[in-house]
Amino acid sequence: MRRAAAGGDERGLRRDVLDLVRAVVPFDAYAWVLTDPLTCVGWSPLAETPQLAGLPNLIRLKYLTTVNRWTAIADPSAVTLRSATGNDLARSRVWRELLHTYGVADVVSCVHRDRFGHWGFLDLWRSGSDAAFDDHEVTFLARVAELITPALRRCAAEALVAPAPASAVSGPVVLLLADGLDVRAHTRPAADTLRALVPAPPGAEPIPAVAYNVAAQLVAREAGVDDHPPWARAYLAGARLVTVRADRVEGDPGAPYDIAVTIETASAGERADLFARAFGLTRREAELVGAIAGGGDTRDLARTMQVSENTVQDHLKSVFGKTSARSRTQLLAWVRGS
């Protein structure tokens, strides 16, 4: 609880929480992925898994697996693979086709979701013949997820109002992937953009994890596994909001790639929606924020929302309180990212 309240950047928060959890619930590997709260598609992975070269296949199978899929886990917010499959782990595609080769004996999946959206999911793996997570551990992890979810949302809010870098995406940023998610080609600016999205160690090539995630969602949607759209909003260089999308390439069916992933500066509407979710605004407050992004004075806002000017002022006062904005000018700059 103290660590959640301390705030900080989302990667530091997750690393600290993992250290605290590991002291109570031992695990051998993990994958903690932040998701777009609207589409539930991953954008910021933090992982410690065997054979990093197999990451594209792991992500693809994770999205194609219906058992314990993060989009389907309700209450409780933590569930084990053994309990979900009745100890028949082979019912899980990702375990059947990949995890069993690593000796994984159980996985506990935790989701970070509130009424404003889906903010992430965490998988903890255990290996060995007697490696099942017990009920006490699962209850503990569900409680941790409950405590950490508001902190992850606050991290998203803080990133939105942080000083933005001077330049946006130096596009076009396009990656071409095969169905197995292997990157076959990309435009010249892609490497720098990917490095800004998911920092890599000095001298190492950036891992296009966010491209894997949106492409995997495209494949999962086509397979009828999940109908969320294949895109996610992500932070470039800590503050600039970008939208990453996957779509099919029309052309020669014999080409070595057929999925295109694009990265571009998020639209005003995409940014306003995330702003409202991250700061926990009500539906009416979110509507006001969207209207403010389009410009106009109090009278214009009242006409757009079909309410009185006094009601607009009341909503503005509430939004100022939730966001700590000191003026409409500052609020507009935050919403627009300018």
Backbone as numpy.savetxt, mean C-alpha at the origin, in Angstrom:
# Nx Ny Nz CAx CAy CAz Cx Cy Cz
2.35 0.45 22.01 1.51 1.65 22.01 2.38 2.90 22.01
3.47 2.89 22.78 4.36 4.05 22.81 5.03 4.25 21.45
5.43 3.15 20.84 6.09 3.27 19.52 5.11 3.78 18.48
3.89 3.32 18.51 2.89 3.78 17.55 2.63 5.28 17.71
2.61 5.73 18.97 2.34 7.15 19.24 3.51 8.04 18.86
4.73 7.46 18.79 5.92 8.26 18.52 5.99 8.73 17.07
5.28 8.05 16.18 5.27 8.46 14.78 6.58 8.19 14.07
6.94 9.08 13.16 8.15 8.89 12.36 7.80 8.35 10.98
8.82 8.07 10.18 8.56 7.56 8.84 8.06 6.12 8.90
7.31 5.72 7.87 6.63 4.42 7.92 7.61 3.25 7.91
8.75 3.37 7.25 9.70 2.25 7.23 10.35 2.08 8.61
10.71 3.18 9.24 11.27 3.10 10.58 10.27 2.55 11.57
9.02 2.96 11.45 7.95 2.46 12.32 7.82 0.95 12.17
7.76 0.48 10.92 7.59 -0.96 10.70 8.78 -1.76 11.22
9.99 -1.26 11.00 11.18 -1.99 11.49 11.15 -2.10 13.02
10.81 -1.01 13.68 10.77 -1.02 15.15 9.68 -1.97 15.66
8.52 -1.96 15.01 7.42 -2.84 15.42 7.82 -4.30 15.23
8.49 -4.59 14.12 8.93 -5.98 13.88 9.90 -6.44 14.96
10.80 -5.57 15.39 11.73 -5.93 16.46 10.98 -6.22 17.76
9.97 -5.40 18.06 9.19 -5.60 19.28 8.37 -6.88 19.20
7.78 -7.13 18.04 6.96 -8.33 17.86 7.81 -9.59 17.95
8.99 -9.54 17.34 9.85 -10.73 17.28 10.23 -11.21 18.68
10.31 -10.30 19.62 10.65 -10.68 20.99 9.53 -11.47 21.66
8.31 -11.36 21.13 7.15 -12.04 21.71 6.70 -13.20 20.84
6.71 -12.98 19.53 6.26 -13.99 18.57 7.40 -14.25 17.59
8.21 -15.28 17.82 9.34 -15.55 16.92 8.85 -15.90 15.50
9.64 -15.48 14.50 9.33 -15.82 13.11 10.64 -15.89 12.33
10.61 -16.57 11.20 11.82 -16.79 10.41 11.93 -15.85 9.21
10.81 -15.36 8.72 10.82 -14.44 7.58 9.53 -13.63 7.63
9.51 -12.54 6.87 8.32 -11.69 6.89 8.21 -10.92 5.59
7.02 -10.43 5.32 6.76 -9.47 4.26 5.69 -8.52 4.76
6.02 -7.24 4.87 5.08 -6.23 5.35 4.92 -5.23 4.22
3.74 -5.15 3.67 3.48 -4.34 2.48 2.42 -3.28 2.80
2.74 -2.02 2.53 1.73 -0.97 2.62 0.91 -0.98 1.34
-0.37 -0.67 1.46 -1.26 -0.73 0.31 -1.97 0.61 0.10
-2.41 0.83 -1.12 -3.26 1.97 -1.39 -4.58 1.73 -0.66
-5.06 2.68 0.15 -6.25 2.42 0.96 -7.51 2.19 0.15
-7.54 2.64 -1.10 -8.72 2.47 -1.95 -8.65 1.18 -2.76
-7.52 0.91 -3.41 -7.42 -0.25 -4.30 -6.89 -1.50 -3.60
-6.30 -1.35 -2.40 -5.71 -2.46 -1.64 -4.48 -3.05 -2.32
-3.91 -2.37 -3.31 -2.74 -2.85 -4.03 -1.48 -2.33 -3.35
-0.48 -3.21 -3.21 0.74 -2.87 -2.50 1.61 -1.86 -3.23
2.33 -1.04 -2.42 3.25 -0.07 -3.02 4.57 0.06 -2.27
4.60 -0.23 -0.98 5.84 -0.08 -0.21 6.14 -1.36 0.57
6.94 -2.27 0.01 7.24 -3.52 0.70 8.43 -3.40 1.64
8.37 -4.10 2.73 9.50 -4.28 3.63 9.55 -5.77 3.91
10.61 -6.43 3.49 10.60 -7.89 3.53 11.96 -8.47 3.89
11.91 -9.63 4.48 13.09 -10.44 4.77 12.70 -11.87 4.42
12.93 -12.24 3.17 12.51 -13.53 2.66 13.68 -14.21 1.97
13.66 -15.55 1.89 14.74 -16.26 1.19 14.67 -16.03 -0.32
15.83 -16.08 -0.96 15.93 -16.01 -2.41 15.19 -14.80 -3.00
15.81 -13.65 -2.86 15.22 -12.43 -3.36 14.96 -12.48 -4.86
15.72 -13.30 -5.57 15.53 -13.42 -7.02 14.15 -13.96 -7.35
13.54 -14.68 -6.41 12.21 -15.24 -6.65 11.09 -14.31 -6.26
11.41 -13.03 -5.97 10.40 -12.08 -5.51 9.24 -11.89 -6.48
9.49 -11.74 -7.79 8.35 -11.57 -8.70 7.35 -12.72 -8.62
7.85 -13.95 -8.55 6.94 -15.10 -8.48 6.21 -15.14 -7.14
6.89 -14.79 -6.06 6.24 -14.74 -4.75 5.09 -13.74 -4.76
5.33 -12.56 -5.31 4.28 -11.53 -5.36 3.13 -11.99 -6.26
3.46 -12.55 -7.41 2.41 -13.02 -8.33 1.53 -14.07 -7.66
2.14 -15.03 -6.99 1.37 -16.09 -6.33 0.58 -15.55 -5.14
1.15 -14.58 -4.43 0.44 -13.98 -3.30 -0.86 -13.34 -3.78
-0.81 -12.65 -4.91 -2.01 -12.01 -5.44 -3.00 -13.01 -6.03
-2.50 -14.14 -6.51 -3.37 -15.14 -7.13 -3.96 -16.12 -6.13
-3.52 -16.06 -4.88 -3.98 -17.00 -3.85 -5.20 -16.44 -3.13
-6.26 -17.21 -3.08 -7.49 -16.76 -2.42 -7.46 -17.03 -0.92
-6.74 -18.05 -0.47 -6.68 -18.39 0.95 -5.91 -17.31 1.71
-6.55 -16.73 2.72 -5.93 -15.69 3.55 -5.48 -14.48 2.74
-6.17 -14.22 1.64 -5.83 -13.00 0.90 -6.19 -11.79 1.76
-5.30 -10.82 1.81 -5.49 -9.67 2.71 -6.79 -8.92 2.44
-7.28 -8.96 1.23 -8.52 -8.26 0.90 -9.75 -8.97 1.44
-9.59 -10.23 1.87 -10.73 -11.02 2.32 -10.72 -11.29 3.82
-9.62 -10.95 4.50 -9.55 -11.19 5.94 -10.37 -10.13 6.67
-11.32 -10.56 7.47 -12.16 -9.64 8.24 -11.72 -9.70 9.70
-12.66 -9.78 10.62 -12.33 -9.94 12.04 -12.25 -11.42 12.36
-11.23 -11.88 13.09 -10.10 -11.09 13.60 -9.15 -10.69 12.47
-8.32 -9.70 12.75 -7.43 -9.17 11.72 -6.14 -9.95 11.56
-6.01 -11.07 12.25 -4.84 -11.95 12.11 -5.34 -13.39 12.01
-4.88 -14.12 10.99 -5.33 -15.49 10.74 -4.13 -16.32 10.30
-4.04 -17.56 10.76 -2.94 -18.43 10.35 -3.33 -19.26 9.13
-2.32 -19.67 8.39 -2.55 -20.51 7.23 -3.09 -21.87 7.64
-2.59 -22.39 8.74 -3.07 -23.70 9.22 -4.56 -23.66 9.57
-4.98 -22.62 10.26 -6.39 -22.55 10.64 -7.28 -22.30 9.42
-6.80 -21.51 8.47 -7.59 -21.20 7.28 -7.76 -22.39 6.35
-6.79 -23.31 6.40 -6.83 -24.47 5.50 -7.19 -25.77 6.20
-7.48 -25.71 7.51 -7.74 -26.93 8.25 -6.52 -27.85 8.26
-5.32 -27.26 8.36 -4.02 -27.96 8.35 -3.68 -28.58 6.99
-4.46 -28.29 5.97 -4.14 -28.76 4.61 -3.52 -27.59 3.86
-2.25 -27.32 4.12 -1.59 -26.13 3.59 -1.59 -26.08 2.07
-1.68 -27.24 1.43 -1.66 -27.30 -0.04 -2.87 -26.61 -0.66
-3.87 -26.29 0.14 -5.02 -25.54 -0.39 -4.62 -24.12 -0.76
-3.50 -23.65 -0.22 -2.99 -22.32 -0.54 -2.06 -22.42 -1.74
-2.37 -21.69 -2.79 -1.55 -21.76 -4.01 -0.13 -21.27 -3.76
0.03 -20.19 -3.02 1.37 -19.67 -2.78 2.20 -20.64 -1.96
1.57 -21.38 -1.04 2.31 -22.39 -0.29 2.61 -23.60 -1.17
1.62 -24.03 -1.93 1.74 -25.23 -2.76 2.82 -25.07 -3.83
2.88 -23.89 -4.43 3.79 -23.69 -5.55 5.12 -23.07 -5.15
5.23 -22.51 -3.94 6.48 -21.84 -3.59 6.91 -22.00 -2.14
6.06 -21.64 -1.19 6.50 -21.57 0.21 6.96 -22.91 0.75
6.38 -24.00 0.30 6.80 -25.30 0.83 8.25 -25.61 0.47
8.74 -25.01 -0.64 10.14 -25.25 -1.02 11.10 -24.57 -0.06
10.62 -23.59 0.70 11.43 -22.92 1.71 11.26 -23.57 3.09
10.46 -24.63 3.17 10.23 -25.28 4.44 9.27 -24.54 5.35
8.46 -23.63 4.79 7.51 -22.86 5.60 6.42 -23.80 6.12
6.23 -23.80 7.44 5.24 -24.68 8.06 3.97 -23.96 8.48
4.03 -22.64 8.59 2.83 -21.86 8.92 3.10 -20.40 8.60
2.02 -19.69 8.29 2.08 -18.26 8.02 0.93 -17.61 8.77
1.23 -16.52 9.47 0.15 -15.74 10.05 0.05 -14.44 9.25
-1.16 -14.14 8.81 -1.40 -12.95 7.99 -2.20 -11.94 8.80
-1.71 -10.72 8.85 -2.36 -9.64 9.59 -2.72 -8.52 8.62
-3.87 -7.90 8.81 -4.29 -6.80 7.94 -4.41 -5.52 8.75
-4.14 -4.42 8.08 -4.21 -3.09 8.70 -5.29 -2.32 7.96
-6.47 -2.32 8.53 -7.63 -1.74 7.87 -8.48 -1.00 8.89
-9.03 0.16 8.46 -10.00 0.88 9.28 -11.11 1.39 8.37
-11.98 2.23 8.88 -13.12 2.67 8.07 -12.72 3.63 6.95
-11.46 4.05 6.95 -11.00 4.95 5.90 -10.28 4.23 4.77
-9.98 2.95 4.97 -9.33 2.20 3.90 -8.45 1.08 4.40
-7.78 0.44 3.47 -6.88 -0.69 3.75 -5.45 -0.19 3.60
-4.69 -0.18 4.70 -3.38 0.47 4.72 -2.21 -0.47 4.60
-2.42 -1.78 4.73 -1.29 -2.69 4.57 -1.61 -4.09 5.07
-0.66 -4.99 4.87 -0.77 -6.35 5.41 0.62 -6.87 5.75
0.65 -7.78 6.71 1.90 -8.36 7.21 1.77 -9.88 7.23
2.74 -10.56 6.61 2.83 -12.02 6.68 4.09 -12.38 7.45
3.94 -13.23 8.46 5.07 -13.78 9.21 5.16 -15.27 8.91
6.36 -15.75 8.55 6.56 -17.15 8.20 7.33 -17.87 9.31
6.97 -19.13 9.49 7.74 -20.01 10.38 8.07 -21.30 9.65
9.28 -21.78 9.88 9.72 -23.03 9.28 9.99 -24.06 10.37
10.01 -25.34 9.97 10.27 -26.41 10.93 9.06 -27.29 11.13
9.29 -28.45 11.68 8.20 -29.44 11.83 7.16 -29.02 12.86
7.56 -28.25 13.86 6.63 -27.84 14.91 6.63 -26.32 15.00
6.08 -25.68 13.95 6.23 -24.24 13.83 4.90 -23.50 13.74
3.82 -24.12 14.18 2.51 -23.47 14.09 2.42 -22.29 15.05
1.76 -21.23 14.61 1.46 -20.11 15.50 0.27 -20.49 16.38
0.37 -20.25 17.69 -0.72 -20.65 18.56 -1.74 -19.51 18.73
-2.85 -19.81 19.39 -3.94 -18.84 19.51 -3.52 -17.58 20.26
-2.67 -17.74 21.27 -2.23 -16.56 22.03 -1.41 -15.62 21.16
-0.56 -16.19 20.33 0.26 -15.38 19.44 -0.61 -14.65 18.41
-1.59 -15.35 17.89 -2.48 -14.74 16.89 -3.28 -13.60 17.51
-3.77 -13.81 18.74 -4.51 -12.75 19.43 -3.62 -11.53 19.66
-2.38 -11.78 20.06 -1.43 -10.70 20.27 -1.20 -9.92 18.98
-0.99 -10.63 17.86 -0.73 -9.98 16.58 -1.93 -9.18 16.09
-3.13 -9.68 16.35 -4.34 -8.93 15.98 -4.41 -7.62 16.76
-4.02 -7.66 18.02 -4.01 -6.45 18.84 -2.95 -5.47 18.34
-1.79 -5.98 17.95 -0.75 -5.12 17.40 -1.25 -4.44 16.12
-1.91 -5.20 15.26 -2.45 -4.63 14.02 -3.44 -3.50 14.32
-4.25 -3.70 15.33 -5.23 -2.69 15.72 -4.55 -1.40 16.17
-3.43 -1.55 16.89 -2.70 -0.39 17.40 -1.91 0.32 16.31
-1.39 -0.45 15.36 -0.48 0.11 14.36 -1.22 0.76 13.20
-2.44 0.31 12.90 -3.17 0.84 11.75 -3.31 2.36 11.79
-3.74 2.97 12.90 -3.83 4.44 12.93 -2.47 5.10 12.72
-1.40 4.46 13.21 -0.07 5.03 13.04 0.35 5.01 11.58
0.02 3.94 10.85 0.34 3.87 9.42 -0.44 4.95 8.66
-1.69 5.15 9.06 -2.48 6.20 8.40 -1.89 7.58 8.69
-1.43 7.80 9.91 -0.79 9.08 10.24 0.48 9.29 9.42
1.22 8.21 9.19 2.43 8.32 8.35 2.06 8.78 6.95
0.96 8.25 6.42 0.50 8.66 5.09 0.12 10.14 5.09
-0.54 10.57 6.16 -0.95 11.97 6.26 0.27 12.90 6.35
1.25 12.51 7.15 2.44 13.34 7.32 3.22 13.46 6.02
3.26 12.36 5.25 3.97 12.40 3.97 3.29 13.35 2.98
1.97 13.43 3.06 1.23 14.30 2.13 1.49 15.78 2.38
1.80 16.15 3.61 2.01 17.57 3.92 3.48 17.91 4.10
4.36 16.93 3.86 5.79 17.21 3.93 6.19 18.06 2.73
7.26 18.84 2.85 7.72 19.65 1.71 8.00 18.75 0.51
7.39 19.07 -0.62 7.55 18.26 -1.82 8.83 18.62 -2.55
9.47 17.66 -3.23 10.66 17.97 -4.02 10.32 18.93 -5.15
11.33 19.59 -5.67 11.10 20.61 -6.68 10.57 20.04 -7.99
10.97 18.82 -8.32 10.58 18.25 -9.60 9.65 17.07 -9.41
8.83 16.84 -10.41 7.93 15.68 -10.39 8.60 14.54 -11.15
7.80 13.61 -11.63 8.33 12.47 -12.37 8.94 12.96 -13.68
10.19 12.56 -13.94 10.84 12.93 -15.20 10.57 11.83 -16.21
9.36 11.84 -16.74 8.87 10.74 -17.55 9.25 10.86 -19.00
8.68 9.98 -19.82 7.72 8.96 -19.38 8.41 7.79 -18.69
7.78 7.31 -17.60 8.32 6.15 -16.88 7.44 4.96 -17.19
7.97 4.03 -17.94 7.22 2.86 -18.37 8.11 1.62 -18.22
7.54 0.56 -17.67 8.21 -0.74 -17.60 7.36 -1.76 -18.34
8.01 -2.66 -19.06 7.33 -3.73 -19.77 7.67 -5.05 -19.10
6.63 -5.79 -18.68 6.79 -7.02 -17.93 6.18 -8.19 -18.68
6.78 -9.36 -18.46 6.17 -10.59 -18.94 5.09 -11.02 -17.96
4.33 -12.03 -18.32 3.25 -12.49 -17.43 3.78 -13.00 -16.10
5.01 -13.49 -16.09 5.62 -13.94 -14.83 6.18 -12.80 -14.02
5.96 -11.57 -14.47 6.36 -10.31 -13.83 7.84 -9.98 -13.99
8.58 -10.72 -14.81 9.96 -10.34 -15.08 9.99 -9.07 -15.92
10.83 -8.11 -15.52 10.95 -6.86 -16.27 11.80 -7.11 -17.51
11.23 -6.86 -18.70 11.93 -7.10 -19.96 12.56 -5.83 -20.52
11.91 -4.69 -20.26 12.41 -3.42 -20.79 11.81 -2.28 -20.00
12.48 -1.12 -20.06 11.94 0.06 -19.40 12.53 1.31 -20.03
11.87 2.43 -19.84 12.38 3.70 -20.33 13.54 4.15 -19.45
14.34 5.09 -19.98 15.55 5.49 -19.27 15.29 6.08 -17.88
14.23 6.91 -17.68 14.02 7.48 -16.34 13.51 6.47 -15.30
13.19 5.25 -15.71 12.54 4.31 -14.79 13.42 3.96 -13.60
14.72 3.74 -13.82 15.60 3.31 -12.73 15.66 4.34 -11.61
15.80 5.62 -11.97 15.85 6.67 -10.94 14.53 6.78 -10.20
13.43 6.65 -10.92 12.12 6.74 -10.29 11.90 5.58 -9.33
12.27 4.39 -9.75 12.11 3.21 -8.89 13.00 3.32 -7.65
14.19 3.86 -7.83 15.09 4.02 -6.68 14.51 5.00 -5.67
13.79 6.00 -6.14 13.14 6.97 -5.24 11.93 6.36 -4.55
11.27 5.39 -5.21 10.09 4.75 -4.61 10.49 3.74 -3.55
11.44 2.86 -3.87 11.90 1.84 -2.93 13.42 1.94 -2.86
13.97 2.64 -1.87 15.42 2.84 -1.80 16.18 1.53 -1.80
17.26 1.50 -2.59 18.12 0.32 -2.67 19.47 0.65 -2.03
20.20 -0.37 -1.57 21.54 -0.12 -1.02 22.44 0.53 -2.07
23.43 1.31 -1.64 24.33 1.96 -2.60 24.94 0.96 -3.57
24.89 1.29 -4.85 25.47 0.42 -5.86 24.56 -0.69 -6.34
23.43 -0.90 -5.66 22.52 -1.98 -6.04 21.44 -1.45 -6.99
20.94 -2.33 -7.83 19.86 -1.96 -8.73 18.55 -1.85 -7.95
17.70 -0.88 -8.27 16.43 -0.77 -7.56 15.53 -1.96 -7.86
14.76 -2.39 -6.87 13.82 -3.50 -7.05 12.46 -2.91 -7.41
11.92 -3.26 -8.57 10.65 -2.67 -9.01 9.44 -3.29 -8.33
9.45 -3.30 -6.98 8.41 -4.00 -6.23 7.03 -3.44 -6.50
6.90 -2.11 -6.59 5.58 -1.53 -6.82 5.06 -1.92 -8.20
5.96 -2.05 -9.18 5.55 -2.51 -10.51 5.08 -3.96 -10.45
5.78 -4.80 -9.68 5.34 -6.18 -9.50 3.94 -6.24 -8.91
3.67 -5.37 -7.92 2.39 -5.42 -7.22 1.22 -5.04 -8.12
1.36 -3.93 -8.86 0.23 -3.53 -9.71 0.04 -4.52 -10.86
1.15 -5.07 -11.38 1.04 -6.07 -12.45 0.40 -7.35 -11.91
0.77 -7.74 -10.70 0.18 -8.94 -10.10 -1.31 -8.76 -9.88
-1.73 -7.54 -9.49 -3.16 -7.28 -9.32 -3.88 -7.37 -10.66
-3.25 -6.92 -11.73 -3.85 -7.05 -13.06 -4.08 -8.51 -13.40
-3.06 -9.34 -13.15 -3.19 -10.78 -13.43 -4.27 -11.40 -12.55
-4.31 -11.01 -11.26 -5.32 -11.56 -10.35 -6.72 -11.15 -10.76
-6.86 -9.92 -11.21 -8.18 -9.45 -11.66 -8.63 -10.23 -12.89
-7.73 -10.44 -13.81 -8.07 -11.21 -15.02 -8.43 -12.65 -14.69
-7.83 -13.18 -13.61 -8.10 -14.55 -13.20 -9.37 -14.66 -12.36
-10.01 -13.53 -12.06 -11.23 -13.55 -11.27 -11.01 -13.71 -9.78
-9.77 -13.49 -9.32 -9.45 -13.64 -7.90 -9.93 -12.44 -7.10
-9.77 -11.25 -7.66 -10.09 -10.02 -6.95 -10.38 -8.94 -7.98
-11.36 -8.09 -7.71 -11.78 -7.12 -8.73 -11.29 -5.69 -8.48
-10.37 -5.50 -7.53 -9.83 -4.16 -7.33 -9.01 -3.75 -8.56
-9.00 -2.46 -8.90 -8.25 -2.00 -10.07 -6.75 -2.13 -9.86
-5.98 -2.35 -10.93 -4.53 -2.58 -10.80 -3.73 -1.28 -10.77
-3.92 -0.49 -9.74 -3.11 0.71 -9.58 -2.96 1.04 -8.10
-1.95 1.82 -7.79 -1.70 2.23 -6.41 -0.98 3.58 -6.41
-1.29 4.38 -5.40 -0.59 5.64 -5.21 0.61 5.40 -4.30
1.72 6.06 -4.62 2.96 5.86 -3.87 3.66 7.20 -3.73
4.59 7.27 -2.75 5.32 8.51 -2.50 6.69 8.44 -3.15
6.97 9.41 -3.99 8.26 9.52 -4.66 9.13 10.49 -3.89
10.31 10.01 -3.48 11.24 10.85 -2.72 10.59 11.39 -1.45
9.69 10.59 -0.86 9.14 10.94 0.43 7.93 11.82 0.44
7.66 12.56 -0.66 6.55 13.50 -0.60 5.74 13.56 -1.89
6.38 13.56 -3.04 5.66 13.67 -4.30 4.81 12.42 -4.51
3.52 12.61 -4.69 2.61 11.47 -4.85 2.52 11.10 -6.32
2.73 9.82 -6.59 2.62 9.32 -7.96 1.60 8.18 -7.98
1.10 7.89 -9.17 0.18 6.78 -9.36 0.84 5.77 -10.29
0.85 4.52 -9.87 1.46 3.44 -10.64 0.34 2.55 -11.16
0.29 2.33 -12.47 -0.79 1.57 -13.10 -0.24 0.45 -13.96
-1.02 -0.63 -14.07 -0.68 -1.73 -14.97 -1.81 -1.94 -15.96
-1.43 -2.25 -17.20 -2.43 -2.53 -18.23 -1.79 -3.44 -19.27
-2.63 -4.04 -20.08 -2.15 -4.92 -21.13 -1.65 -4.13 -22.33
-0.61 -4.66 -22.95 -0.08 -4.09 -24.19 -0.78 -4.77 -25.35
-1.33 -3.97 -26.25 -1.95 -4.52 -27.45 -0.88 -4.70 -28.51
-0.85 -5.87 -29.15 0.15 -6.09 -30.20 0.38 -7.56 -30.45
1.59 -7.87 -30.85 1.97 -9.23 -31.23 1.84 -10.16 -30.02
0.98 -11.20 -30.10 0.84 -12.11 -28.96 2.10 -12.91 -28.68
3.05 -12.93 -29.59 4.29 -13.66 -29.37 5.38 -12.81 -28.75
5.06 -11.54 -28.39 6.06 -10.66 -27.81 6.48 -11.16 -26.43
7.73 -10.86 -26.01 8.22 -11.37 -24.72 7.62 -10.66 -23.52
6.79 -9.65 -23.73 6.15 -8.95 -22.62 4.77 -8.51 -23.06
3.86 -8.42 -22.14 2.52 -7.96 -22.49 1.84 -7.18 -21.38
2.60 -6.75 -20.36 2.06 -5.89 -19.31 2.90 -4.62 -19.28
2.23 -3.49 -19.36 2.92 -2.19 -19.25 2.58 -1.57 -17.91
3.60 -1.13 -17.20 3.42 -0.42 -15.92 3.89 1.01 -16.12
3.04 1.96 -15.79 3.37 3.37 -15.94 3.39 4.05 -14.58
4.25 5.06 -14.44 4.34 5.85 -13.21 4.23 7.31 -13.60
3.25 8.01 -13.02 3.04 9.41 -13.35 2.58 10.16 -12.10
2.73 11.46 -12.12 2.28 12.28 -11.00 0.78 12.08 -10.78
0.39 11.87 -9.53 -1.02 11.62 -9.21 -1.88 12.82 -9.60
-3.10 12.54 -10.04 -4.02 13.61 -10.41 -4.52 14.33 -9.16
-5.15 15.47 -9.36 -5.70 16.24 -8.25 -6.75 15.42 -7.50
-7.59 14.70 -8.23 -8.62 13.89 -7.58 -8.04 12.74 -6.78
-7.01 12.09 -7.32 -6.36 10.99 -6.61 -5.69 11.49 -5.34
-5.08 12.65 -5.41 -4.42 13.20 -4.23 -5.45 13.64 -3.18
-6.53 14.28 -3.62 -7.56 14.73 -2.68 -8.21 13.55 -1.97
-8.44 12.45 -2.69 -9.04 11.26 -2.08 -8.12 10.69 -1.00
-6.84 10.56 -1.30 -5.91 10.02 -0.32 -5.76 10.97 0.87
-5.76 12.26 0.61 -5.67 13.26 1.68 -6.84 13.07 2.66
-8.04 12.93 2.13 -9.22 12.78 2.99 -9.15 11.50 3.79
-8.71 10.42 3.19 -8.61 9.14 3.91 -7.53 9.19 4.98
-6.37 9.72 4.63 -5.25 9.74 5.56 -5.55 10.58 6.80
-6.29 11.67 6.62 -6.60 12.53 7.76 -7.93 12.17 8.43
-8.57 11.10 7.97 -9.79 10.64 8.62 -10.95 11.61 8.49
-11.13 12.20 7.32 -12.21 13.15 7.12 -13.54 12.43 6.88
-14.63 13.07 7.26 -15.95 12.53 6.99 -16.26 12.66 5.50
-17.37 12.06 5.07 -17.74 12.12 3.66 -17.92 13.56 3.21
-18.61 14.36 4.01 -18.85 15.76 3.66 -17.54 16.57 3.66
-16.68 16.30 4.64 -15.39 16.99 4.69 -14.53 16.62 3.49
-14.60 15.34 3.10 -13.85 14.91 1.92 -14.38 15.58 0.66
-15.69 15.73 0.59 -16.30 16.42 -0.55 -15.82 17.87 -0.60
-15.73 18.50 0.56 -15.26 19.88 0.63 -13.81 19.98 0.16
-12.97 19.05 0.61 -11.56 19.06 0.20 -11.44 18.92 -1.31
-12.25 18.03 -1.90 -12.24 17.88 -3.34 -12.65 19.14 -4.06
-13.65 19.82 -3.50 -14.12 21.07 -4.09 -13.06 22.17 -3.96
-12.38 22.23 -2.81 -11.33 23.22 -2.60 -10.21 23.02 -3.61
-9.90 21.77 -3.93 -8.84 21.49 -4.90 -9.17 22.08 -6.26
-10.48 22.20 -6.54 -10.90 22.78 -7.81 -10.94 24.30 -7.82
-10.70 24.92 -6.66 -10.70 26.38 -6.56 -12.08 26.92 -6.21
-12.14 28.22 -5.94 -13.42 28.86 -5.63 -13.46 29.37 -4.20
-14.32 30.38 -3.96 -14.47 30.94 -2.63 -15.58 30.21 -1.88
-15.90 30.71 -0.68 -16.90 30.05 0.16 -18.25 29.96 -0.54
-18.61 31.02 -1.25 -19.90 31.00 -1.96 -19.90 29.91 -3.04
-18.80 29.79 -3.77 -18.71 28.76 -4.80 -18.79 27.36 -4.19
-18.09 27.17 -3.06 -18.09 25.87 -2.40 -19.50 25.52 -1.91
-20.20 26.51 -1.35 -21.56 26.27 -0.86 -22.48 25.88 -2.01
-22.32 26.55 -3.15 -23.15 26.23 -4.31 -22.84 24.82 -4.82
-21.57 24.48 -4.87 -21.16 23.16 -5.36 -21.69 22.05 -4.46
-21.61 22.26 -3.12 -22.01 21.24 -2.17 -23.50 21.31 -1.82
-24.18 22.37 -2.31 -25.60 22.57 -2.05 -25.89 22.67 -0.55
-25.07 23.48 0.12 -25.25 23.76 1.54 -25.09 25.26 1.75
-25.33 25.71 2.98 -25.17 27.13 3.27 -23.69 27.47 3.44
-23.39 28.76 3.34 -22.01 29.21 3.55 -21.57 28.96 4.99
-22.49 29.05 5.94 -22.16 28.76 7.33 -21.76 27.30 7.51
-22.46 26.41 6.78 -22.12 24.99 6.86 -20.73 24.74 6.28
-20.40 25.43 5.19 -19.06 25.31 4.61 -18.02 25.74 5.64
-18.28 26.84 6.34 -17.33 27.32 7.35 -17.18 26.32 8.49
-18.29 25.68 8.89 -18.23 24.66 9.95 -17.37 23.48 9.51
-17.58 23.02 8.26 -16.77 21.91 7.74 -15.30 22.30 7.65
-15.04 23.53 7.22 -13.66 23.99 7.11 -12.98 24.01 8.48
-13.70 24.47 9.49 -13.15 24.50 10.84 -12.78 23.10 11.30
-13.64 22.12 11.00 -13.36 20.74 11.39 -12.15 20.19 10.63
-12.06 20.50 9.34 -10.93 20.04 8.53 -9.63 20.67 9.04
-9.67 21.95 9.37 -8.48 22.61 9.92 -8.02 21.91 11.20
-8.99 21.52 12.04 -8.65 20.86 13.29 -8.01 19.50 13.07
-8.49 18.77 12.08 -7.96 17.42 11.82 -6.61 17.44 11.11
-6.40 18.45 10.28 -5.18 18.49 9.48 -4.11 19.43 10.03
-4.48 20.27 10.98 -3.58 21.30 11.54 -3.25 22.37 10.52
-4.04 22.48 9.45 -3.85 23.57 8.49 -4.21 24.90 9.16
-3.43 25.93 8.90 -3.65 27.22 9.55 -4.47 28.17 8.69
-4.65 27.83 7.43 -5.41 28.70 6.54 -5.91 27.89 5.36
-6.85 28.48 4.63 -7.34 27.80 3.43 -6.24 27.71 2.38
-5.36 28.70 2.35 -4.24 28.69 1.40 -3.32 27.51 1.67
-3.01 27.29 2.95 -2.14 26.17 3.30 -2.83 24.85 3.01
-4.12 24.75 3.32 -4.86 23.53 3.05 -4.87 23.24 1.55
-5.10 24.26 0.74 -5.12 24.08 -0.70 -3.76 23.60 -1.21
-2.68 24.16 -0.67 -1.33 23.74 -1.09 -1.08 22.29 -0.74
-1.54 21.86 0.44 -1.36 20.46 0.84 -2.18 19.53 -0.05
-3.42 19.90 -0.31 -4.29 19.04 -1.12 -3.75 18.92 -2.55
-3.26 20.01 -3.07 -2.73 20.01 -4.45 -1.31 19.50 -4.54
-0.60 19.47 -3.38 0.78 19.05 -3.42 1.70 20.10 -4.01
1.34 21.35 -3.84 2.12 22.44 -4.42 2.90 23.20 -3.34
